[in-house]
Amino acid sequence: MDEDIAAAVRLRFPIEAEAIVERASWDPVFCEICRDFAEAQTELVKWEASSDPHGGKRCAEYRQLIAELAKEIEDALAKAKVVKLHHPPVQRSR
């Protein structure tokens, strides 16, 4: 994972930083979500500094996108923490 992307994700998820970097090392889809998250944060900062009349609308759009991507990251990490405690029952043939 690119260091800029890792830094952006660590700012939002400091406790999960190690798990995020590890997951991104083997899961290309997760890595892309993190990349999109970092890019959206960068764009938000640009729009917040912009004097463009549409800046407020763009900021709102990027904030929503960031929230959705953060939720995807959280969900992926939560799924990775699931541990099966019991094996499903074995079907016996009669």
KEFI-292255 format. One record per residue: residue number from 1; x, y, z of N, C-alpha, C in turn. Coordinates in steps of 0.001 Angstrom, whole numbers. Example, Ala and Ser with C-alpha at 12.3 -4.5 7.8 and 13.67 -1.06 7.14 Angstrom:
<recs>
(rec 1,(13190,-5690,7800),(12300,-4500,7800),(13200,-3300,7800))
(rec 2,(12850,-2250,7080),(13670,-1060,7140),(12900,30,7870))
</recs>
This chain:
<recs>
(rec 1,(852,-1166,0),(0,0,0),(900,1232,0))
(rec 2,(579,2166,-845),(1310,3425,-926),(1279,4134,428))
(rec 3,(2382,4744,799),(2492,5378,2123),(1489,6513,2310))
(rec 4,(1200,7280,1248),(214,8357,1358),(-1174,7798,1654))
(rec 5,(-1497,6691,1013),(-2792,6050,1249),(-2839,5509,2668))
(rec 6,(-1785,4835,3078),(-1733,4283,4433),(-1863,5390,5473))
(rec 7,(-1212,6517,5245),(-1279,7629,6199),(-2694,8176,6305))
(rec 8,(-3369,8322,5178),(-4733,8847,5188),(-5681,7912,5931))
(rec 9,(-5518,6624,5715),(-6385,5648,6370),(-6065,5574,7863))
(rec 10,(-4780,5651,8217),(-4383,5605,9634),(-4961,6776,10422))
(rec 11,(-5083,7932,9780),(-5660,9084,10478),(-7099,8808,10893))
(rec 12,(-7840,8122,10045),(-9250,7827,10336),(-9399,6593,11227))
(rec 13,(-8508,5629,11068),(-8590,4355,11789),(-7273,4054,12505))
(rec 14,(-6872,4861,13469),(-5554,4655,14089),(-5407,3307,14794))
(rec 15,(-6456,2820,15411),(-6388,1549,16137),(-6276,371,15171))
(rec 16,(-6859,512,13996),(-6883,-573,13011),(-5773,-463,11973))
(rec 17,(-4839,458,12152),(-3825,735,11123),(-3073,-520,10684))
(rec 18,(-2624,-1303,11633),(-1856,-2505,11289),(-2710,-3504,10513))
(rec 19,(-3946,-3696,10947),(-4844,-4629,10264),(-5161,-4143,8849))
(rec 20,(-5281,-2840,8675),(-5578,-2281,7356),(-4416,-2520,6401))
(rec 21,(-3215,-2218,6833),(-2040,-2413,5978),(-1874,-3892,5634))
(rec 22,(-2086,-4761,6610),(-1959,-6204,6379),(-3006,-6673,5372))
(rec 23,(-4250,-6256,5565),(-5334,-6674,4661),(-5088,-6159,3245))
(rec 24,(-4650,-4930,3146),(-4395,-4341,1827),(-3262,-5052,1094))
(rec 25,(-2376,-5701,1834),(-1239,-6386,1208),(-1659,-7626,416))
(rec 26,(-2810,-8199,733),(-3235,-9404,15),(-4617,-9283,-629))
(rec 27,(-5336,-8185,-349),(-6693,-8025,-885),(-6739,-6800,-1802))
(rec 28,(-6659,-7004,-3120),(-6620,-5860,-4035),(-7893,-5011,-4007))
(rec 29,(-9036,-5622,-3746),(-10281,-4859,-3668),(-10251,-3943,-2447))
(rec 30,(-9832,-4474,-1313),(-9716,-3670,-93),(-8706,-2541,-298))
(rec 31,(-7600,-2845,-945),(-6575,-1833,-1222),(-7161,-709,-2076))
(rec 32,(-7977,-1052,-3046),(-8609,-44,-3907),(-9588,822,-3112))
(rec 33,(-10322,223,-2185),(-11224,1001,-1328),(-10409,2008,-519))
(rec 34,(-9293,1571,20),(-8422,2471,788),(-7867,3581,-95))
(rec 35,(-7502,3237,-1315),(-6993,4235,-2264),(-8083,5268,-2568))
(rec 36,(-9294,4795,-2824),(-10411,5708,-3088),(-10681,6608,-1885))
(rec 37,(-10593,6035,-692),(-10795,6782,546),(-9776,7920,649))
(rec 38,(-8513,7611,417),(-7451,8624,497),(-7637,9703,-569))
(rec 39,(-7990,9300,-1786),(-8199,10267,-2861),(-9385,11177,-2557))
(rec 40,(-10447,10616,-2001),(-11615,11428,-1654),(-11263,12448,-574))
(rec 41,(-10452,12053,387),(-10022,12997,1423),(-9195,14129,818))
(rec 42,(-8310,13796,-103),(-7490,14809,-771),(-8364,15788,-1547))
(rec 43,(-9333,15258,-2271),(-10232,16117,-3041),(-11082,16999,-2129))
(rec 44,(-11518,16459,-1009),(-12300,17257,-65),(-11498,18463,412))
(rec 45,(-10250,18246,755),(-9390,19351,1210),(-9279,20414,111))
(rec 46,(-9121,19978,-1132),(-9030,20929,-2251),(-10312,21742,-2390))
(rec 47,(-11457,21058,-2313),(-12727,21757,-2467),(-13009,22673,-1283))
(rec 48,(-12587,22286,-100),(-12782,23153,1065),(-12001,24461,919))
(rec 49,(-10890,24427,222),(-10067,25624,17),(-10476,26399,-1239))
(rec 50,(-11376,25838,-2018),(-11763,26434,-3292),(-12754,27582,-3101))
(rec 51,(-12676,28547,-4006),(-13652,29641,-4005),(-14722,29410,-5070))
(rec 52,(-14714,28234,-5658),(-15702,27869,-6675),(-17104,27946,-6071))
(rec 53,(-18070,28514,-6807),(-19435,28605,-6272),(-20083,27242,-6003))
(rec 54,(-19574,26212,-6624),(-20111,24857,-6409),(-19336,24104,-5331))
(rec 55,(-18420,24782,-4675),(-17561,24148,-3679),(-18324,23495,-2543))
(rec 56,(-19345,24158,-2051),(-20129,23599,-949),(-20785,22285,-1326))
(rec 57,(-21326,22254,-2547),(-21975,21025,-3025),(-20946,19904,-3179))
(rec 58,(-19801,20235,-3756),(-18752,19229,-3941),(-18242,18714,-2596))
(rec 59,(-18098,19608,-1626),(-17654,19185,-290),(-18642,18195,312))
(rec 60,(-19918,18490,177),(-20941,17586,712),(-20864,16221,31))
(rec 61,(-20661,16228,-1286),(-20553,14964,-2023),(-19342,14157,-1557))
(rec 62,(-18212,14834,-1384),(-17009,14123,-939),(-17143,13638,499))
(rec 63,(-17795,14411,1345),(-18009,13948,2730),(-18861,12683,2746))
(rec 64,(-19885,12650,1907),(-20734,11463,1829),(-19937,10271,1297))
(rec 65,(-19148,10499,254),(-18326,9429,-307),(-17339,8900,730))
(rec 66,(-16706,9794,1471),(-15756,9390,2512),(-16453,8549,3572))
(rec 67,(-17651,8952,3973),(-18399,8186,4974),(-18734,6787,4452))
(rec 68,(-19133,6697,3183),(-19471,5397,2599),(-18236,4493,2492))
(rec 69,(-17120,5069,2076),(-15888,4280,1973),(-15385,3859,3352))
(rec 70,(-15517,4743,4336),(-15123,4392,5707),(-15957,3214,6202))
(rec 71,(-17239,3215,5869),(-18119,2111,6266),(-17675,809,5595))
(rec 72,(-17291,888,4332),(-16797,-310,3639),(-15530,-849,4301))
(rec 73,(-14637,46,4684),(-13406,-365,5363),(-13747,-1013,6697))
(rec 74,(-14630,-377,7465),(-15039,-927,8764),(-15672,-2300,8602))
(rec 75,(-16553,-2442,7618),(-17222,-3731,7387),(-16221,-4822,7013))
(rec 76,(-15269,-4494,6156),(-14259,-5480,5750),(-13419,-5915,6943))
(rec 77,(-13059,-4962,7794),(-12269,-5305,8976),(-13081,-6137,9960))
(rec 78,(-14355,-5811,10109),(-15215,-6571,11022),(-15367,-8011,10538))
(rec 79,(-15535,-8195,9237),(-15650,-9551,8686),(-14368,-10340,8915))
(rec 80,(-13240,-9671,8856),(-11959,-10348,9062),(-11793,-10811,10504))
(rec 81,(-12508,-10177,11428),(-12396,-10526,12844),(-13320,-11663,13253))
(rec 82,(-14229,-12053,12375),(-15182,-13107,12702),(-14439,-14430,12815))
(rec 83,(-14658,-15110,13915),(-14023,-16402,14156),(-15127,-17429,14365))
(rec 84,(-15090,-18491,13578),(-16078,-19552,13755),(-15718,-20348,14995))
(rec 85,(-16683,-20492,15881),(-16452,-21234,17110),(-16862,-22694,16986))
(rec 86,(-17800,-22953,16098),(-18294,-24316,15934),(-18292,-24668,14454))
(rec 87,(-18009,-25917,14188),(-18117,-26399,12821),(-19580,-26745,12580))
(rec 88,(-20063,-26576,11366),(-21443,-26965,11084),(-21598,-28473,11260))
(rec 89,(-22787,-28920,11620),(-22990,-30361,11809),(-22720,-31123,10511))
(rec 90,(-22166,-32289,10667),(-21856,-33141,9519),(-23096,-33952,9187))
(rec 91,(-23466,-33942,7910),(-24608,-34729,7455),(-24161,-36176,7308))
(rec 92,(-24846,-37063,7974),(-24512,-38486,7874),(-25480,-39147,6903))
(rec 93,(-24929,-39962,6038),(-25790,-40677,5092),(-26433,-41856,5804))
(rec 94,(-27632,-42157,5400),(-28374,-43241,6056),(-28244,-44523,5336))
</recs>
